[in-house]
Amino acid sequence: MKTTDLGPLDLSQAKRAQCDKEVKPEGMAVLTSHTEGSGDVYRLAIFSDGMCDGGPVIVDVMPTAP
């Protein structure tokens, strides 16, 4: 299996519902990936403890340079 380092995960600016507690990521799923410009972009679903609606946070990320 090929792995890709996406760099650190910073969810401090993620939009959350008012009732959400601290975001504590527990799992991740890659929803899609595509090439944009000179790199790959991944759409991720981040599953966390403390989300009042139980839904994931969806983010788009590009791998950081090594």
N, C-alpha and C positions, 0 to 999 in steps of 0.2 A: 504494500500500500504506500503510495506517495503522500507525504505530508507537506504542508505549507505553513511556515511561521507567519502569522498575521500580525505579530507584534502584541504590545500590551492592550488589554481591553479596558477602556475608560468609559464608564457609564454615568459619570457624574453629571453630564448635561442631558441625559436621556429624559424625555418627557414621560411623566408618570401621573397617575390619578392622585388626587389629594389624600386618599386613604392608604396609598402604598407606603409601606415602611421602607427601611433601608434595603437597597437592592443587593442580593447575595447570589451571584451567578452560580448555578449548579449544573447546567447542561447547555449544549449548543447544537443546532442543526443547520447545515448549509442548505439554503432554499434554492438559490440559483448562483451561477457564476457567468461572467462574460468579460471580454476584453474591452477596455476603454482607454484610448490613448496608448500609452506605452506599458500598461500593466493590466492585471486582472482585477476585477471587482467582484466581491462575494457578498451576497445578501444572506444575513444570518438571523436566526431566531435564537435569542438568548433567554433561557428559562431560569427564573430566579425564585428564591424564597422571599416571602414578604410582599408579593404583589397581590393586592386585594381582589382583583378580578381574575386572577389565575392565568392571565394571558402573557405571552412572551413579549420581549422588547425586540423589535425588528431594526437591524442596523445594516448599513452598507459599508464595507471596509475594503481597503487596498493593502496588500502586504507591505510592510516596511522594509527598507533596504537592509541587508545584513551588516 
